[in-house]
Structures are given as structure tokens and as C-alpha cells.
Amino acid sequence: MELVNYKPWHYEYLMMITSNGRLLGEDIVKMYALAYSFKGQAYTIKDNGRVVGCAGIVELWPGVGEAWTVLSKDLKGNPFFLHRKTYRIMRNLINKFKYHRLQAIVCPGDSIATKWIERLGFKKESIMKRFGADGSDHAMYVWEN
């Protein structure tokens, strides 16, 4: 696995092969893909030359950012590599941009995402009722300095 510079098409590709991407629609996916490249810091994970994940932080306003991740089900590499790299990048961005709050939205039914966000140091703040494009509830997780 390797980290490479994020390109909007990486996010579009990953989202359009998921049910979430199909629910949101191509126009909204393209909007987020571009926003993530212009409004924040992001990276892409490749495995044998294939895009298998993207992640980053978008600054909402000074001191507050929103962390995001899209991972392919084809991601079969070392989960420790992914965790260590993500944690290191997150800490570097927190220090560089002086974030006092990071937030991330997680589908509560995704036990892997829930465990991972908690291992990254985030705590559940609230349940966002009917937040998903399909009307599903989501959880807001927060890291505070």
C-alpha cells in the first residue's frame, strides 16, 4: 500500500461503487470530490496501483475541521498501516492548522468504522436522526484538544 496525492476522481470512483454514492447521485458526489480538494487536506491510498481509499480533513472554520474517509471493500492490505498513517497525518494536520475540534460522521451500523474512529481518539457526541441519504441515523464523533 502507498499514499499518493488526492485527486477528485479518486473520491468519485470510490463513492460511485458504493450504495451511498448511488443514493447521493453523481452531481453531489462530484461537488464533494472538488470541495475536498480545494477546502482541505486529503490523501489517497493505493494498493497495487488501484485506488482503495481516500481520507482528509476539511476546515469548516478556523479551529474546527471535519474528518472524512471513503474506503473500498477491496482494501485488503495491512490495517495497521492504514491506522498508523491516518493517525500520523491527522495529528500533523491538527498541529499545522491548530484544530481544537475535529468531527466525523459515522453510520452506527458500521461496526468497523465505529471501532476505528474510536481508536483514532474520537468520542461519540450525538445521534443525527435520519441524516443519511436513505433516511438512516448517523453518529457524530468528536475529537477535542
C-alpha positions as CSV (number, residue, x, y, z in Angstrom):
1,M,0.0,0.0,0.0
2,E,1.1,3.5,-0.7
3,L,-0.1,7.1,0.0
4,V,-0.4,9.4,-3.0
5,N,-1.8,12.9,-3.6
6,Y,-5.6,13.1,-3.6
7,K,-7.3,13.7,-6.9
8,P,-11.1,14.4,-7.1
9,W,-11.7,11.4,-9.4
10,H,-10.4,9.1,-6.6
11,Y,-13.3,10.1,-4.4
12,E,-15.8,10.0,-7.3
13,Y,-14.7,6.5,-8.2
14,L,-14.9,5.1,-4.7
15,M,-18.3,6.7,-4.0
16,M,-19.9,5.6,-7.2
17,I,-19.2,1.9,-6.4
18,T,-21.0,2.2,-3.1
19,S,-24.7,2.4,-2.3
20,N,-24.1,5.8,-0.6
21,G,-22.7,7.3,-3.8
22,R,-25.6,6.0,-5.9
23,L,-28.1,7.4,-3.4
24,L,-26.4,10.8,-3.4
25,G,-26.1,10.9,-7.2
26,E,-23.3,11.9,-9.4
27,D,-23.6,15.7,-9.1
28,I,-23.4,15.7,-5.4
29,V,-20.5,13.2,-5.4
30,K,-18.6,15.5,-7.8
31,M,-19.3,18.5,-5.6
32,Y,-17.8,16.8,-2.6
33,A,-14.9,15.5,-4.6
34,L,-14.0,19.0,-5.6
35,A,-14.7,20.6,-2.2
36,Y,-12.3,18.0,-0.6
37,S,-9.5,19.0,-3.0
38,F,-10.0,22.8,-2.5
39,K,-11.2,23.2,1.1
40,G,-9.0,20.8,2.9
41,Q,-6.1,18.4,3.1
42,A,-6.6,14.9,1.7
43,Y,-4.7,11.8,0.6
44,T,-5.4,8.7,-1.4
45,I,-4.5,5.1,-0.6
46,K,-3.5,2.8,-3.5
47,D,-2.9,-0.9,-3.4
48,N,-1.1,-2.4,-6.4
49,G,-1.9,0.8,-8.4
50,R,-5.6,0.7,-7.6
51,V,-7.4,3.4,-5.6
52,V,-8.7,1.7,-2.4
53,G,-9.3,4.7,-0.1
54,C,-9.3,8.4,0.4
55,A,-9.3,10.5,3.6
56,G,-8.8,14.0,4.8
57,I,-9.9,16.9,6.9
58,V,-12.0,19.9,5.6
59,E,-11.7,23.1,7.6
60,L,-15.2,24.3,8.5
61,W,-13.9,27.5,10.1
62,P,-10.7,28.3,12.0
63,G,-10.0,25.7,14.7
64,V,-12.8,23.3,13.5
65,G,-12.5,20.6,10.9
66,E,-14.4,17.6,9.6
67,A,-12.6,14.4,9.1
68,W,-13.8,12.1,6.3
69,T,-12.9,8.7,4.9
70,V,-14.1,6.6,2.0
71,L,-12.6,3.0,1.8
72,S,-13.2,0.4,-0.8
73,K,-14.3,-3.1,0.2
74,D,-11.3,-4.2,-1.8
75,L,-8.9,-2.8,0.8
76,K,-7.2,-5.9,1.8
77,G,-3.8,-4.5,2.9
78,N,-2.4,-4.2,6.4
79,P,-5.0,-2.4,8.6
80,F,-2.2,-1.3,10.9
81,F,-0.5,0.6,8.0
82,L,-3.8,2.4,7.3
83,H,-4.4,3.2,11.0
84,R,-0.8,4.4,11.7
85,K,-0.7,6.6,8.6
86,T,-4.1,8.1,9.2
87,Y,-3.3,8.8,12.8
88,R,0.0,10.4,12.0
89,I,-1.5,12.6,9.2
90,M,-4.4,13.5,11.4
91,R,-2.0,14.6,14.2
92,N,0.1,16.6,11.8
93,L,-2.9,18.4,10.4
94,I,-4.2,19.1,13.9
95,N,-0.9,20.8,14.8
96,K,-0.5,22.6,11.4
97,F,-4.0,24.1,11.4
98,K,-4.4,24.4,15.1
99,Y,-7.6,22.5,15.3
100,H,-9.3,22.4,18.7
101,R,-12.2,20.3,17.4
102,L,-12.4,17.6,14.7
103,Q,-15.7,15.9,13.9
104,A,-16.6,12.9,11.9
105,I,-19.9,11.4,10.8
106,V,-20.2,7.6,11.1
107,C,-23.0,5.2,10.3
108,P,-23.7,3.5,13.7
109,G,-24.4,0.2,11.9
110,D,-20.8,0.1,10.6
111,S,-19.1,-1.6,13.4
112,I,-15.6,-1.5,11.7
113,A,-15.9,2.3,11.2
114,T,-17.2,2.8,14.7
115,K,-14.3,0.9,16.2
116,W,-11.7,2.6,14.0
117,I,-12.9,6.2,14.8
118,E,-12.8,5.4,18.5
119,R,-9.3,4.0,18.1
120,L,-8.3,7.3,16.5
121,G,-9.4,9.1,19.7
122,F,-12.9,10.3,18.8
123,K,-15.8,10.1,21.2
124,K,-19.5,9.8,20.2
125,E,-21.2,13.2,20.7
126,S,-24.7,12.6,19.4
127,I,-27.0,10.7,17.1
128,M,-28.1,12.5,14.0
129,K,-31.6,11.3,13.3
130,R,-32.4,10.5,9.6
131,F,-29.2,12.1,8.4
132,G,-28.3,9.6,5.7
133,A,-29.4,9.9,2.1
134,D,-31.5,6.8,2.8
135,G,-33.0,8.3,6.0
136,S,-30.7,6.3,8.3
137,D,-29.4,7.6,11.6
138,H,-25.7,8.6,11.8
139,A,-23.5,9.4,14.8
140,M,-21.4,12.5,15.2
141,Y,-18.0,11.7,16.7
142,V,-15.7,14.4,18.0
143,W,-12.0,14.8,18.9
144,E,-11.3,17.8,21.1
145,N,-8.0,19.2,22.1
